[in-house]
Amino acid sequence: MEHAVLLTKQPDNGYTARSLLLPDIVVSGDDETSTLAQLHMG
């Protein structure tokens, strides 16, 4: 299943990802790949 994701770089050099389909789901990580993987696995 594919859906739109908002990936945002944070000032502390981390990232957050939010599902646009389910906006209450937000994950954070150290880099883009791990952050998106957490959203996928979560």
mmJSON file of the N, C-alpha and C atoms, coordinates in Angstrom:
{"data_MODEL":{"atom_site":{
"group_PDB":["ATOM","ATOM","ATOM","ATOM","ATOM","ATOM","ATOM","ATOM","ATOM","ATOM","ATOM","ATOM","ATOM","ATOM","ATOM","ATOM","ATOM","ATOM","ATOM","ATOM","ATOM","ATOM","ATOM","ATOM","ATOM","ATOM","ATOM","ATOM","ATOM","ATOM","ATOM","ATOM","ATOM","ATOM","ATOM","ATOM","ATOM","ATOM","ATOM","ATOM","ATOM","ATOM","ATOM","ATOM","ATOM","ATOM","ATOM","ATOM","ATOM","ATOM","ATOM","ATOM","ATOM","ATOM","ATOM","ATOM","ATOM","ATOM","ATOM","ATOM","ATOM","ATOM","ATOM","ATOM","ATOM","ATOM","ATOM","ATOM","ATOM","ATOM","ATOM","ATOM","ATOM","ATOM","ATOM","ATOM","ATOM","ATOM","ATOM","ATOM","ATOM","ATOM","ATOM","ATOM","ATOM","ATOM","ATOM","ATOM","ATOM","ATOM","ATOM","ATOM","ATOM","ATOM","ATOM","ATOM","ATOM","ATOM","ATOM","ATOM","ATOM","ATOM","ATOM","ATOM","ATOM","ATOM","ATOM","ATOM","ATOM","ATOM","ATOM","ATOM","ATOM","ATOM","ATOM","ATOM","ATOM","ATOM","ATOM","ATOM","ATOM","ATOM","ATOM","ATOM","ATOM","ATOM"],
"id":[1,2,3,4,5,6,7,8,9,10,11,12,13,14,15,16,17,18,19,20,21,22,23,24,25,26,27,28,29,30,31,32,33,34,35,36,37,38,39,40,41,42,43,44,45,46,47,48,49,50,51,52,53,54,55,56,57,58,59,60,61,62,63,64,65,66,67,68,69,70,71,72,73,74,75,76,77,78,79,80,81,82,83,84,85,86,87,88,89,90,91,92,93,94,95,96,97,98,99,100,101,102,103,104,105,106,107,108,109,110,111,112,113,114,115,116,117,118,119,120,121,122,123,124,125,126],
"type_symbol":["N","C","C","N","C","C","N","C","C","N","C","C","N","C","C","N","C","C","N","C","C","N","C","C","N","C","C","N","C","C","N","C","C","N","C","C","N","C","C","N","C","C","N","C","C","N","C","C","N","C","C","N","C","C","N","C","C","N","C","C","N","C","C","N","C","C","N","C","C","N","C","C","N","C","C","N","C","C","N","C","C","N","C","C","N","C","C","N","C","C","N","C","C","N","C","C","N","C","C","N","C","C","N","C","C","N","C","C","N","C","C","N","C","C","N","C","C","N","C","C","N","C","C","N","C","C"],
"label_atom_id":["N","CA","C","N","CA","C","N","CA","C","N","CA","C","N","CA","C","N","CA","C","N","CA","C","N","CA","C","N","CA","C","N","CA","C","N","CA","C","N","CA","C","N","CA","C","N","CA","C","N","CA","C","N","CA","C","N","CA","C","N","CA","C","N","CA","C","N","CA","C","N","CA","C","N","CA","C","N","CA","C","N","CA","C","N","CA","C","N","CA","C","N","CA","C","N","CA","C","N","CA","C","N","CA","C","N","CA","C","N","CA","C","N","CA","C","N","CA","C","N","CA","C","N","CA","C","N","CA","C","N","CA","C","N","CA","C","N","CA","C","N","CA","C","N","CA","C"],
"label_alt_id":[null,null,null,null,null,null,null,null,null,null,null,null,null,null,null,null,null,null,null,null,null,null,null,null,null,null,null,null,null,null,null,null,null,null,null,null,null,null,null,null,null,null,null,null,null,null,null,null,null,null,null,null,null,null,null,null,null,null,null,null,null,null,null,null,null,null,null,null,null,null,null,null,null,null,null,null,null,null,null,null,null,null,null,null,null,null,null,null,null,null,null,null,null,null,null,null,null,null,null,null,null,null,null,null,null,null,null,null,null,null,null,null,null,null,null,null,null,null,null,null,null,null,null,null,null,null],
"label_comp_id":["MET","MET","MET","GLU","GLU","GLU","HIS","HIS","HIS","ALA","ALA","ALA","VAL","VAL","VAL","LEU","LEU","LEU","LEU","LEU","LEU","THR","THR","THR","LYS","LYS","LYS","GLN","GLN","GLN","PRO","PRO","PRO","ASP","ASP","ASP","ASN","ASN","ASN","GLY","GLY","GLY","TYR","TYR","TYR","THR","THR","THR","ALA","ALA","ALA","ARG","ARG","ARG","SER","SER","SER","LEU","LEU","LEU","LEU","LEU","LEU","LEU","LEU","LEU","PRO","PRO","PRO","ASP","ASP","ASP","ILE","ILE","ILE","VAL","VAL","VAL","VAL","VAL","VAL","SER","SER","SER","GLY","GLY","GLY","ASP","ASP","ASP","ASP","ASP","ASP","GLU","GLU","GLU","THR","THR","THR","SER","SER","SER","THR","THR","THR","LEU","LEU","LEU","ALA","ALA","ALA","GLN","GLN","GLN","LEU","LEU","LEU","HIS","HIS","HIS","MET","MET","MET","GLY","GLY","GLY"],
"label_asym_id":["A","A","A","A","A","A","A","A","A","A","A","A","A","A","A","A","A","A","A","A","A","A","A","A","A","A","A","A","A","A","A","A","A","A","A","A","A","A","A","A","A","A","A","A","A","A","A","A","A","A","A","A","A","A","A","A","A","A","A","A","A","A","A","A","A","A","A","A","A","A","A","A","A","A","A","A","A","A","A","A","A","A","A","A","A","A","A","A","A","A","A","A","A","A","A","A","A","A","A","A","A","A","A","A","A","A","A","A","A","A","A","A","A","A","A","A","A","A","A","A","A","A","A","A","A","A"],
"label_entity_id":["1","1","1","1","1","1","1","1","1","1","1","1","1","1","1","1","1","1","1","1","1","1","1","1","1","1","1","1","1","1","1","1","1","1","1","1","1","1","1","1","1","1","1","1","1","1","1","1","1","1","1","1","1","1","1","1","1","1","1","1","1","1","1","1","1","1","1","1","1","1","1","1","1","1","1","1","1","1","1","1","1","1","1","1","1","1","1","1","1","1","1","1","1","1","1","1","1","1","1","1","1","1","1","1","1","1","1","1","1","1","1","1","1","1","1","1","1","1","1","1","1","1","1","1","1","1"],
"label_seq_id":[1,1,1,2,2,2,3,3,3,4,4,4,5,5,5,6,6,6,7,7,7,8,8,8,9,9,9,10,10,10,11,11,11,12,12,12,13,13,13,14,14,14,15,15,15,16,16,16,17,17,17,18,18,18,19,19,19,20,20,20,21,21,21,22,22,22,23,23,23,24,24,24,25,25,25,26,26,26,27,27,27,28,28,28,29,29,29,30,30,30,31,31,31,32,32,32,33,33,33,34,34,34,35,35,35,36,36,36,37,37,37,38,38,38,39,39,39,40,40,40,41,41,41,42,42,42],
"pdbx_PDB_ins_code":[null,null,null,null,null,null,null,null,null,null,null,null,null,null,null,null,null,null,null,null,null,null,null,null,null,null,null,null,null,null,null,null,null,null,null,null,null,null,null,null,null,null,null,null,null,null,null,null,null,null,null,null,null,null,null,null,null,null,null,null,null,null,null,null,null,null,null,null,null,null,null,null,null,null,null,null,null,null,null,null,null,null,null,null,null,null,null,null,null,null,null,null,null,null,null,null,null,null,null,null,null,null,null,null,null,null,null,null,null,null,null,null,null,null,null,null,null,null,null,null,null,null,null,null,null,null],
"Cartn_x":[0.837,0.0,0.881,0.565,1.314,0.41,1.013,0.28,1.266,0.761,1.604,2.127,3.384,4.061,4.714,4.636,5.335,6.589,7.766,9.055,9.669,9.976,10.461,11.8,12.78,14.067,13.913,14.358,14.251,15.536,15.458,16.644,17.778,17.45,18.48,19.077,18.902,19.426,18.69,17.571,16.738,15.648,14.796,13.688,12.403,11.287,9.984,9.232,8.397,7.557,6.132,5.213,3.789,3.024,2.174,1.301,0.204,-0.013,-1.078,-2.444,-2.458,-3.689,-4.136,-3.164,-3.421,-2.534,-2.912,-2.033,-1.667,-2.366,-2.002,-0.773,-0.366,0.809,2.036,2.945,4.172,5.33,6.403,7.602,8.8,9.885,11.101,12.298,13.372,14.583,15.773,16.941,18.188,18.414,17.864,18.039,16.749,16.694,15.475,15.069,16.029,15.739,15.164,15.801,15.313,13.972,13.75,12.489,11.348,11.553,10.529,10.301,11.354,11.212,10.344,10.508,9.687,8.22,7.953,6.575,5.983,6.78,6.328,6.061,6.93,6.828,5.773,5.573,4.701,3.313],
"Cartn_y":[-1.181,0.0,1.244,2.161,3.413,4.561,5.54,6.749,7.891,9.084,10.275,10.437,10.875,11.085,12.453,13.152,14.425,14.156,14.309,14.102,15.475,15.778,17.099,16.99,17.792,17.861,18.782,18.314,19.077,19.873,20.942,21.776,21.016,19.961,19.186,18.093,18.197,17.26,15.935,15.816,14.623,14.846,13.859,13.937,13.475,13.981,13.459,13.117,12.087,11.685,11.553,12.052,12.019,11.488,10.524,9.996,11.016,11.379,12.321,11.638,10.324,9.567,9.434,9.27,9.137,10.148,11.42,12.48,12.389,11.558,11.401,10.522,9.831,8.965,9.765,9.96,10.72,9.918,9.759,9.071,9.977,9.712,10.503,9.571,10.079,9.288,10.17,9.526,10.248,10.594,9.771,10.036,9.694,10.062,9.879,8.41,7.545,6.128,5.479,5.701,5.066,5.642,6.92,7.546,6.972,6.865,6.289,4.82,4.091,2.689,2.531,3.435,3.381,3.623,4.536,4.803,3.583,2.931,1.753,0.593,0.419,-0.703,-0.451,0.844,1.205,0.868],
"Cartn_z":[0.0,0.0,0.0,-0.85,-0.908,-0.492,0.205,0.545,0.743,0.739,0.845,2.27,2.353,3.628,3.602,4.718,4.866,5.677,5.065,5.728,5.969,7.239,7.612,8.328,7.889,8.58,9.777,10.937,12.17,12.421,13.195,13.462,14.155,14.896,15.602,14.717,13.406,12.403,12.362,13.026,12.919,11.885,11.719,10.777,11.455,10.999,11.387,10.114,10.216,9.097,9.61,8.802,9.158,7.956,8.213,7.176,6.897,5.656,5.328,5.375,5.234,5.331,6.792,7.69,9.134,9.863,9.895,10.393,11.875,12.65,14.053,14.241,13.184,13.258,12.854,13.818,13.587,14.162,13.39,13.863,13.647,14.364,14.193,14.118,13.509,13.362,13.052,12.957,12.725,11.266,10.36,8.931,8.188,6.934,6.144,6.056,5.788,5.583,6.831,7.977,9.206,9.634,9.381,9.745,8.912,7.61,6.751,7.053,7.425,7.783,9.033,9.992,11.206,10.872,9.98,9.584,8.892,8.074,7.36,8.325,9.308,10.249,11.319,11.677,12.778,12.517],
"occupancy":[1.0,1.0,1.0,1.0,1.0,1.0,1.0,1.0,1.0,1.0,1.0,1.0,1.0,1.0,1.0,1.0,1.0,1.0,1.0,1.0,1.0,1.0,1.0,1.0,1.0,1.0,1.0,1.0,1.0,1.0,1.0,1.0,1.0,1.0,1.0,1.0,1.0,1.0,1.0,1.0,1.0,1.0,1.0,1.0,1.0,1.0,1.0,1.0,1.0,1.0,1.0,1.0,1.0,1.0,1.0,1.0,1.0,1.0,1.0,1.0,1.0,1.0,1.0,1.0,1.0,1.0,1.0,1.0,1.0,1.0,1.0,1.0,1.0,1.0,1.0,1.0,1.0,1.0,1.0,1.0,1.0,1.0,1.0,1.0,1.0,1.0,1.0,1.0,1.0,1.0,1.0,1.0,1.0,1.0,1.0,1.0,1.0,1.0,1.0,1.0,1.0,1.0,1.0,1.0,1.0,1.0,1.0,1.0,1.0,1.0,1.0,1.0,1.0,1.0,1.0,1.0,1.0,1.0,1.0,1.0,1.0,1.0,1.0,1.0,1.0,1.0],
"B_iso_or_equiv":[0.0,0.0,0.0,0.0,0.0,0.0,0.0,0.0,0.0,0.0,0.0,0.0,0.0,0.0,0.0,0.0,0.0,0.0,0.0,0.0,0.0,0.0,0.0,0.0,0.0,0.0,0.0,0.0,0.0,0.0,0.0,0.0,0.0,0.0,0.0,0.0,0.0,0.0,0.0,0.0,0.0,0.0,0.0,0.0,0.0,0.0,0.0,0.0,0.0,0.0,0.0,0.0,0.0,0.0,0.0,0.0,0.0,0.0,0.0,0.0,0.0,0.0,0.0,0.0,0.0,0.0,0.0,0.0,0.0,0.0,0.0,0.0,0.0,0.0,0.0,0.0,0.0,0.0,0.0,0.0,0.0,0.0,0.0,0.0,0.0,0.0,0.0,0.0,0.0,0.0,0.0,0.0,0.0,0.0,0.0,0.0,0.0,0.0,0.0,0.0,0.0,0.0,0.0,0.0,0.0,0.0,0.0,0.0,0.0,0.0,0.0,0.0,0.0,0.0,0.0,0.0,0.0,0.0,0.0,0.0,0.0,0.0,0.0,0.0,0.0,0.0],
"pdbx_formal_charge":[null,null,null,null,null,null,null,null,null,null,null,null,null,null,null,null,null,null,null,null,null,null,null,null,null,null,null,null,null,null,null,null,null,null,null,null,null,null,null,null,null,null,null,null,null,null,null,null,null,null,null,null,null,null,null,null,null,null,null,null,null,null,null,null,null,null,null,null,null,null,null,null,null,null,null,null,null,null,null,null,null,null,null,null,null,null,null,null,null,null,null,null,null,null,null,null,null,null,null,null,null,null,null,null,null,null,null,null,null,null,null,null,null,null,null,null,null,null,null,null,null,null,null,null,null,null],
"auth_seq_id":[1,1,1,2,2,2,3,3,3,4,4,4,5,5,5,6,6,6,7,7,7,8,8,8,9,9,9,10,10,10,11,11,11,12,12,12,13,13,13,14,14,14,15,15,15,16,16,16,17,17,17,18,18,18,19,19,19,20,20,20,21,21,21,22,22,22,23,23,23,24,24,24,25,25,25,26,26,26,27,27,27,28,28,28,29,29,29,30,30,30,31,31,31,32,32,32,33,33,33,34,34,34,35,35,35,36,36,36,37,37,37,38,38,38,39,39,39,40,40,40,41,41,41,42,42,42],
"auth_comp_id":["MET","MET","MET","GLU","GLU","GLU","HIS","HIS","HIS","ALA","ALA","ALA","VAL","VAL","VAL","LEU","LEU","LEU","LEU","LEU","LEU","THR","THR","THR","LYS","LYS","LYS","GLN","GLN","GLN","PRO","PRO","PRO","ASP","ASP","ASP","ASN","ASN","ASN","GLY","GLY","GLY","TYR","TYR","TYR","THR","THR","THR","ALA","ALA","ALA","ARG","ARG","ARG","SER","SER","SER","LEU","LEU","LEU","LEU","LEU","LEU","LEU","LEU","LEU","PRO","PRO","PRO","ASP","ASP","ASP","ILE","ILE","ILE","VAL","VAL","VAL","VAL","VAL","VAL","SER","SER","SER","GLY","GLY","GLY","ASP","ASP","ASP","ASP","ASP","ASP","GLU","GLU","GLU","THR","THR","THR","SER","SER","SER","THR","THR","THR","LEU","LEU","LEU","ALA","ALA","ALA","GLN","GLN","GLN","LEU","LEU","LEU","HIS","HIS","HIS","MET","MET","MET","GLY","GLY","GLY"],
"auth_asym_id":["A","A","A","A","A","A","A","A","A","A","A","A","A","A","A","A","A","A","A","A","A","A","A","A","A","A","A","A","A","A","A","A","A","A","A","A","A","A","A","A","A","A","A","A","A","A","A","A","A","A","A","A","A","A","A","A","A","A","A","A","A","A","A","A","A","A","A","A","A","A","A","A","A","A","A","A","A","A","A","A","A","A","A","A","A","A","A","A","A","A","A","A","A","A","A","A","A","A","A","A","A","A","A","A","A","A","A","A","A","A","A","A","A","A","A","A","A","A","A","A","A","A","A","A","A","A"],
"auth_atom_id":["N","CA","C","N","CA","C","N","CA","C","N","CA","C","N","CA","C","N","CA","C","N","CA","C","N","CA","C","N","CA","C","N","CA","C","N","CA","C","N","CA","C","N","CA","C","N","CA","C","N","CA","C","N","CA","C","N","CA","C","N","CA","C","N","CA","C","N","CA","C","N","CA","C","N","CA","C","N","CA","C","N","CA","C","N","CA","C","N","CA","C","N","CA","C","N","CA","C","N","CA","C","N","CA","C","N","CA","C","N","CA","C","N","CA","C","N","CA","C","N","CA","C","N","CA","C","N","CA","C","N","CA","C","N","CA","C","N","CA","C","N","CA","C","N","CA","C"],
"pdbx_PDB_model_num":[1,1,1,1,1,1,1,1,1,1,1,1,1,1,1,1,1,1,1,1,1,1,1,1,1,1,1,1,1,1,1,1,1,1,1,1,1,1,1,1,1,1,1,1,1,1,1,1,1,1,1,1,1,1,1,1,1,1,1,1,1,1,1,1,1,1,1,1,1,1,1,1,1,1,1,1,1,1,1,1,1,1,1,1,1,1,1,1,1,1,1,1,1,1,1,1,1,1,1,1,1,1,1,1,1,1,1,1,1,1,1,1,1,1,1,1,1,1,1,1,1,1,1,1,1,1]
}}}
